[in-house]
Amino acid sequence: MKVYQSIEEFSRIPFAVVTIGTFDGVHAGHQKIISRLVELAKKNHGETVVMTFFPHPRMVLQPDDNSLKMISTMDEKIELLRKSGIDHLIIQPFSKEFSRTGATEFVRDILSNRIGTKILVIGYDHHFGRNREGNYKNLEELAPVYDFRLEEIDEQDVNDVAVSSTKIRAALLAGDIHSANELLGYDFQLKGIVTDGERVGRRLGYPTANIQIPENYKLVPADGIYAVLVKLEDETYKGMLYIGNRPSLNGKKRSIEVNIFDFDRDIYGEFITVFLKERIRGDMNFENLDHLRAKMNEDKENATKILS
């Protein structure tokens, strides 16, 4: 997959099968669109093109609203799209100036002239262009003018629940990892750098790797204990993840730390990826460290059962 950091880097291709959107999480609904994209490209001897945007439009148009966090970082999104078999990924910088591009202008200048779109596949209820003025009806009118076919993918359901990035974010923020993973179609992940901590876990018999996530826009799920798989380089381990302020230790800052089972190696400064499987419990305040240690023993038993 070739990655372009703006539309200006992209050279028009003869038969482009295209989709556009933010694709946060590249969830089960997005995967249906991408699967159809790949199918159409093979059938027509064309090439697949995904055009996405960064930052998320809401972050640019509502800069004072810091409530929106993303399911996937850009690096995670790139990797997910790479695995899905896409030929070209255009990451268009989203700015206030770009947001003023009208729907017709976008179709003419970008989809048709710049990309060479012959088939456009869009998701259910897709809007684009200045003030989200562009919709399926506009595209139906513009398709014959700019010589491309149009196809809309219906809203996708998983266990009778309509898939959307908004619902996945809500599930993660509620700690409902099981539902989030079902809607995603894969296990939600946190990726970061292992940093030095206060080493309290080691005194309790549960040494932890403190994880610092470089991207401040990455969504971190609800506080609590989670059963996880941990990837370090090419090895995968079982473990349990803690997210919270460590109330039993009078903590003031939210931390993300993982205890890796049957592991004893210095990994400070290394990148680590944690795949969340299930939430074991919420965060709790304990009277003393002995009570905390007893609960951690119980947490490890539960995590081991879940991961087995």
C-alpha positions as CSV (number, residue, x, y, z in Angstrom):
1,M,0.0,0.0,0.0
2,K,1.3,3.4,-1.0
3,V,0.7,6.2,1.5
4,Y,0.4,9.9,0.5
5,Q,0.5,12.7,3.0
6,S,-1.8,15.0,0.9
7,I,-3.7,14.9,-2.4
8,E,-0.9,16.9,-4.0
9,E,1.4,13.9,-3.7
10,F,-1.0,11.6,-5.6
11,S,-0.8,11.1,-9.4
12,R,-4.1,10.4,-11.3
13,I,-4.6,6.7,-12.1
14,P,-6.6,5.2,-15.1
15,F,-9.3,3.4,-13.1
16,A,-9.6,4.4,-9.5
17,V,-12.1,2.6,-7.2
18,V,-12.5,5.1,-4.3
19,T,-14.0,5.6,-0.9
20,I,-13.7,8.7,1.4
21,G,-14.2,9.2,5.1
22,T,-12.5,9.5,8.5
23,F,-12.5,5.7,9.1
24,D,-11.9,6.0,12.8
25,G,-11.2,2.5,14.1
26,V,-11.6,0.9,10.6
27,H,-14.5,-1.0,12.2
28,A,-16.7,-3.8,10.9
29,G,-18.8,-1.3,8.9
30,H,-15.7,0.3,7.3
31,Q,-14.4,-3.2,6.6
32,K,-17.5,-4.0,4.5
33,I,-16.9,-0.9,2.4
34,I,-13.2,-1.7,1.9
35,S,-14.0,-5.3,1.1
36,R,-16.4,-4.1,-1.7
37,L,-13.8,-1.7,-2.9
38,V,-11.2,-4.5,-3.3
39,E,-13.8,-6.7,-5.0
40,L,-14.7,-4.0,-7.5
41,A,-11.1,-3.1,-8.3
42,K,-10.3,-6.7,-9.0
43,K,-13.3,-7.1,-11.3
44,N,-12.5,-4.0,-13.3
45,H,-8.7,-4.3,-13.3
46,G,-8.5,-1.0,-11.3
47,E,-6.8,0.2,-8.2
48,T,-8.3,0.9,-4.8
49,V,-7.9,4.4,-3.2
50,V,-8.9,5.4,0.3
51,M,-9.0,9.1,1.1
52,T,-9.1,10.0,4.7
53,F,-8.5,13.1,6.8
54,F,-6.3,14.2,9.6
55,P,-6.9,15.8,12.0
56,H,-10.5,14.7,12.5
57,P,-12.7,17.6,11.0
58,R,-14.4,18.1,14.4
59,M,-11.0,18.9,16.0
60,V,-10.4,21.6,13.5
61,L,-13.9,23.1,13.3
62,Q,-14.5,22.9,17.1
63,P,-11.0,23.5,18.5
64,D,-12.3,24.3,22.0
65,D,-14.0,21.0,22.3
66,N,-11.5,18.5,23.6
67,S,-14.0,15.7,24.3
68,L,-13.5,13.8,21.0
69,K,-10.9,11.0,21.3
70,M,-10.0,8.7,18.5
71,I,-10.4,4.9,18.5
72,S,-7.3,4.5,16.3
73,T,-4.2,6.7,15.9
74,M,-3.1,7.4,12.4
75,D,-0.4,4.8,12.5
76,E,-2.9,2.2,13.7
77,K,-5.3,3.2,10.9
78,I,-2.6,2.9,8.3
79,E,-1.7,-0.6,9.5
80,L,-5.4,-1.7,9.6
81,L,-5.9,-0.4,6.0
82,R,-2.7,-2.0,4.9
83,K,-3.9,-5.4,6.1
84,S,-7.2,-5.0,4.2
85,G,-5.4,-4.9,0.9
86,I,-5.8,-1.3,-0.2
87,D,-3.5,0.0,-3.0
88,H,-3.4,3.7,-2.2
89,L,-4.1,5.7,1.0
90,I,-4.3,9.5,0.8
91,I,-4.1,11.3,4.2
92,Q,-5.4,14.7,3.4
93,P,-4.6,17.4,6.0
94,F,-7.9,18.9,7.2
95,S,-7.8,22.6,7.8
96,K,-10.4,25.4,7.9
97,E,-9.4,26.3,4.4
98,F,-10.0,22.8,3.1
99,S,-13.3,22.7,5.0
100,R,-14.6,25.4,2.7
101,T,-14.3,23.2,-0.4
102,G,-17.8,22.8,-1.8
103,A,-19.3,19.4,-2.7
104,T,-19.2,20.0,-6.5
105,E,-15.7,21.4,-6.3
106,F,-14.6,18.4,-4.3
107,V,-16.0,15.9,-6.8
108,R,-14.7,17.8,-9.8
109,D,-11.2,18.8,-8.6
110,I,-10.3,16.0,-6.3
111,L,-12.3,12.8,-7.1
112,S,-12.4,13.3,-10.8
113,N,-9.5,15.4,-12.0
114,R,-6.9,14.5,-9.3
115,I,-7.7,10.9,-8.5
116,G,-9.4,9.6,-11.6
117,T,-12.4,8.1,-9.9
118,K,-14.4,5.5,-12.0
119,I,-16.3,3.9,-9.1
120,L,-17.1,5.7,-5.8
121,V,-18.2,3.5,-2.9
122,I,-19.6,5.3,0.1
123,G,-21.0,4.3,3.5
124,Y,-24.5,4.8,4.7
125,D,-25.6,8.4,5.2
126,H,-22.3,9.8,4.0
127,H,-21.9,13.6,3.9
128,F,-19.0,15.7,2.6
129,G,-17.9,19.1,1.4
130,R,-18.5,22.6,3.0
131,N,-21.0,22.4,5.9
132,R,-21.5,18.7,5.0
133,E,-23.7,19.9,2.1
134,G,-22.8,16.9,-0.1
135,N,-24.8,13.7,0.2
136,Y,-25.8,10.6,-1.8
137,K,-28.4,12.6,-3.8
138,N,-25.7,15.2,-4.9
139,L,-23.4,12.4,-5.9
140,E,-26.1,10.7,-8.0
141,E,-26.5,14.0,-9.9
142,L,-22.7,14.5,-10.3
143,A,-21.8,10.9,-11.2
144,P,-22.8,11.0,-14.9
145,V,-21.3,14.5,-15.3
146,Y,-17.9,13.3,-14.1
147,D,-18.2,9.8,-15.5
148,F,-18.1,7.6,-12.4
149,R,-20.3,4.9,-11.0
150,L,-21.7,5.3,-7.5
151,E,-22.4,2.6,-4.9
152,E,-23.7,3.0,-1.4
153,I,-23.1,0.3,1.3
154,D,-25.9,-0.2,3.7
155,E,-25.5,0.4,7.5
156,Q,-23.9,-2.7,8.9
157,D,-25.2,-4.6,12.0
158,V,-23.4,-6.8,14.4
159,N,-25.8,-8.8,16.7
160,D,-28.6,-6.4,15.6
161,V,-26.5,-3.4,16.7
162,A,-25.7,-0.8,14.0
163,V,-22.0,-0.3,13.8
164,S,-20.6,3.2,14.2
165,S,-17.5,4.9,15.5
166,T,-19.7,6.8,18.0
167,K,-21.1,3.6,19.5
168,I,-17.6,2.1,19.8
169,R,-16.3,5.1,21.6
170,A,-19.2,5.0,24.0
171,A,-18.6,1.3,24.7
172,L,-14.9,1.9,25.4
173,L,-15.6,4.9,27.7
174,A,-18.0,2.6,29.6
175,G,-15.4,-0.1,29.8
176,D,-17.5,-2.5,27.7
177,I,-14.6,-3.9,25.8
178,H,-16.6,-7.0,24.7
179,S,-19.1,-4.9,22.8
180,A,-16.4,-2.6,21.4
181,N,-14.4,-5.5,20.1
182,E,-17.4,-7.1,18.5
183,L,-18.3,-3.8,16.6
184,L,-14.6,-3.3,15.7
185,G,-14.1,-6.8,14.4
186,Y,-10.8,-7.1,16.2
187,D,-9.4,-6.4,19.7
188,F,-9.0,-2.7,20.7
189,Q,-5.4,-1.8,21.3
190,L,-3.2,0.7,23.2
191,K,0.3,1.3,21.9
192,G,3.0,3.4,23.6
193,I,6.5,3.6,25.1
194,V,7.4,2.0,28.4
195,T,8.5,4.6,30.9
196,D,9.9,4.4,34.4
197,G,7.3,4.5,37.1
198,E,7.3,4.5,40.9
199,R,7.8,0.7,41.0
200,V,5.1,0.2,43.6
201,G,3.8,-2.9,41.7
202,R,7.2,-4.6,42.1
203,R,6.8,-4.2,45.9
204,L,3.4,-5.9,45.7
205,G,4.8,-8.8,43.6
206,Y,3.2,-7.4,40.4
207,P,5.9,-5.4,38.5
208,T,4.2,-3.2,35.9
209,A,5.3,-1.5,32.7
210,N,4.1,2.1,32.6
211,I,2.8,3.0,29.2
212,Q,3.0,6.5,27.8
213,I,0.8,7.0,24.7
214,P,2.4,9.6,22.4
215,E,-0.8,10.7,20.7
216,N,-2.9,12.8,23.1
217,Y,-6.0,12.3,20.9
218,K,-6.1,8.5,21.4
219,L,-9.1,7.2,23.4
220,V,-8.3,5.5,26.7
221,P,-11.1,3.2,28.0
222,A,-12.7,3.5,31.4
223,D,-10.6,3.1,34.5
224,G,-10.2,-0.5,35.8
225,I,-8.5,-3.8,35.4
226,Y,-8.4,-5.6,32.0
227,A,-7.3,-9.0,30.8
228,V,-4.9,-8.3,27.9
229,L,-2.5,-9.8,25.4
230,V,0.8,-7.9,25.2
231,K,3.0,-7.7,22.1
232,L,6.7,-6.9,22.5
233,E,8.6,-7.1,19.2
234,D,7.5,-10.5,17.8
235,E,6.5,-12.1,21.0
236,T,3.0,-12.1,22.6
237,Y,2.4,-12.5,26.4
238,K,-0.6,-12.7,28.6
239,G,-1.2,-10.0,31.3
240,M,-3.5,-7.6,33.1
241,L,-3.7,-3.9,32.5
242,Y,-4.5,-1.2,35.0
243,I,-6.0,2.2,34.0
244,G,-6.7,4.8,36.7
245,N,-5.4,7.3,39.3
246,R,-4.2,4.6,41.8
247,P,-6.5,5.9,44.6
248,S,-5.1,3.4,47.1
249,L,-1.7,5.1,46.7
250,N,-3.0,8.7,46.7
251,G,-2.3,9.0,43.0
252,K,-3.1,12.3,41.3
253,K,-2.3,11.4,37.7
254,R,-4.1,8.8,35.5
255,S,-1.7,6.0,34.6
256,I,-1.8,3.1,32.2
257,E,0.3,0.1,33.4
258,V,0.5,-3.5,32.5
259,N,1.6,-6.5,34.5
260,I,3.0,-9.1,32.0
261,F,2.7,-12.7,33.3
262,D,5.8,-14.8,33.6
263,F,8.0,-12.0,32.4
264,D,11.1,-10.4,33.9
265,R,13.0,-8.2,31.5
266,D,14.0,-4.5,31.5
267,I,11.9,-3.0,28.7
268,Y,12.2,0.8,29.5
269,G,12.1,2.8,26.3
270,E,10.6,0.0,24.2
271,F,7.4,0.2,22.2
272,I,4.6,-2.0,23.6
273,T,1.2,-2.9,22.2
274,V,-1.6,-4.1,24.5
275,F,-4.7,-5.8,23.1
276,L,-7.7,-5.5,25.5
277,K,-9.8,-8.7,25.8
278,E,-12.2,-8.1,28.7
279,R,-12.7,-5.7,31.7
280,I,-12.4,-7.6,35.0
281,R,-13.5,-4.8,37.3
282,G,-13.6,-1.1,37.8
283,D,-11.0,0.9,39.8
284,M,-11.2,0.6,43.6
285,N,-9.7,2.2,46.7
286,F,-8.3,-0.2,49.3
287,E,-7.6,0.4,53.0
288,N,-4.1,-0.9,52.8
289,L,-1.6,-2.6,50.5
290,D,-2.4,-6.1,51.8
291,H,-6.0,-5.7,50.7
292,L,-4.7,-4.4,47.3
293,R,-2.3,-7.3,46.9
294,A,-5.1,-9.8,47.7
295,K,-7.4,-8.3,45.1
296,M,-4.5,-8.3,42.5
297,N,-4.1,-12.1,43.2
298,E,-7.8,-12.5,42.4
299,D,-7.5,-10.2,39.3
300,K,-4.7,-12.4,38.0
301,E,-6.8,-15.6,38.5
302,N,-9.7,-14.0,36.6
303,A,-7.4,-12.7,33.8
304,T,-5.8,-16.1,33.4
305,K,-9.2,-17.8,33.0
306,I,-10.3,-15.2,30.4
307,L,-7.1,-15.5,28.4
308,S,-7.2,-19.3,28.5
